[in-house]
């Protein structure tokens, strides 16, 4: 029988707890690897399954979208039934549907498999962070444990391109999803041995209608953003409006419940809301950058998947180093300075790409990604600690779910906003030559990967013209999204500096 920690006293963690943290890093690495590997598989996936531009965005987005919609209810469910139990259920389900995704024969089935992976993935992430909150009750140890947890995301991002690059060099695109099996097996074996069970001693009832509202809100808004970028305001704004209305009713419902699924009153605390915003926007910057960087390196520069992974590796490693380095830094420097500074580093990375324009070099992209590595490492680590420090241990699951929801919304928006604008700019700028069959012409006009594949079957001169036009259209879109990234990060830094200004050092 597992011991259940309801409200653990403040004690120093020992060897068992730190080994437990090692086990908790496995699902963190898995989810991060999964997100980043898919970005590198986009070119080969585009050529194998021939998705439309919208399908391609949904293949990337549906996982983060469903995950974001379910993180809050799954965090609440973990508070109710036990976070370790939820972690085990999520691990099994995630592994099963990873296998389905690996062998999906069509873009439509891959989207479905990714959505079901997200259902179980939503059980993994709040459980890991909330277990850390309950295991590491000493503030200094907790901050360091969270830094390691955040570094796990960056570590997965670093490992994903390398491992995924090797797989994509030798196997089909679906092999990247098989990485979950060797990662999840040790978790299923050792988690019950090393990790204590924990739950909320007085949880509220599961709010089924609230789940419907929050899922409907997120689906509508994200779909509206995609339609706005693809077909204009008339197509997208109605969906966005529906999502905002559903979101309003969700918030109103939570305010009326004695034990809400999501305690929206927490957002009245400027430190909590500022940290959530910093969390979300850091991931917005990182995922949006990776979305175009992985395609540029492979489809414009001509690098292989593993070469592209190695090109990105320094920036991802720097994210890990920075996340660990800021832990002792906040003992002397206010968190507002660290978080706002991190967001400005993100903006500097986008500014470098924007300044270079369509003639951006690989070296400039590497330097820009290094700047983002510093920024995301600093902002993510400290904002996550501030989020968890503001709630009692009994509500750790819900707080963790909010933090993870911000993470996933940032991922969704990074692809949905920047990716949709990039896709729309590409579609309006590419010139498809005559002589292609309707399917080839449609594919070349939708995505850069489709244009590369179509060019292979054309005469040398025609294929070269198509590639030149497609690459120029793609880089033009990158220039626009980079400007948006600069403006967003500067505004985010100002907001973080204001909202977190009262938080002292030595927390």
Number of C-alpha atoms within 10 A of each C-alpha: 4 11 9 16 19 17 16 15 13 12 12 14 14 10 8 12 17 16 15 21 24 17 22 26 23 21 26 23 24 26 21 19 28 23 20 25 29 21 21 30 23 21 22 18 21 23 17 16 15 21 22 18 24 15 17 20 20 26 24 23 26 24 26 28 26 25 29 30 25 24 32 27 26 29 33 32 26 28 28 20 15 22 30 26 17 24 26 21 15 22 23 16 17 28 22 17 21 25 19 20 25 19 17 17 13 14 21 15 15 23 22 19 24 26 23 23 27 27 22 27 31 30 31 29 27 33 34 24 30 27 27 26 29 26 29 25 20 15 17 15 16 21 27 20 24 25 26 21 27 26 27 24 25 28 24 27 28 27 22 28 31 24 19 27 23 17 21 22 13 9 12 15 24 22 18 26 22 19 21 23 17 12 18 19 14 12 21 16 12 14 21 15 12 17 21 19 21 30 28 24 14 11 18 16 12 16 18 10 11 21 19 14 21 23 21 19 25 23 21 24 23 24 21 25 23 28 22 22 21 19 11 14 13 11 17 21 18 16 22 23 15 18 23 17 15 22 21 14 15 22 18 12 17 18 16 9 13 9 15 21 25 23 17 15 11 15 12 9 11 16 23 23 20 25 27 24 19 29 29 26 29 30 23 28 30 21 23 25 26 18 21 20 22 24 23 21 22 20 20 20 13 12 16 17 27 21 17 22 28 16 21 24 22 16 24 26 21 24 30 27 19 21 27 23 16 22 22 13 15 18 14 11 14 19 30 29 17 23 31 26 21 27 34 26 27 32 29 21 27 28 20 20 24 21 13 13 16 17 11 15 13 14 10 15 23 18 17 22 31 22 24 29 27 26 30 32 30 32 34 28 29 25 28 26 22 21 22 26 19 14 16 12 26 22 23 31 35 30 30 28 28 24 28 25 27 24 24 25 26 27 28 31 26 26 29 28 21 27 26 24 22 27 27 23 21 25 22 12 18 23 18 23 14 8 11 15 9 9 11 19 18 18 23 28 24 23 26 28 26 25 27 23 21 23 21 13 12 15 10 11 9 17 20 15 14 23 24 16 19 29 22 18 23 27 21 18 25 28 21 16 24 25 17 19 26 24 13 18 25 18 14 22 25 15 17 28 19 15 17 23 16 13 13 14 13 14 14
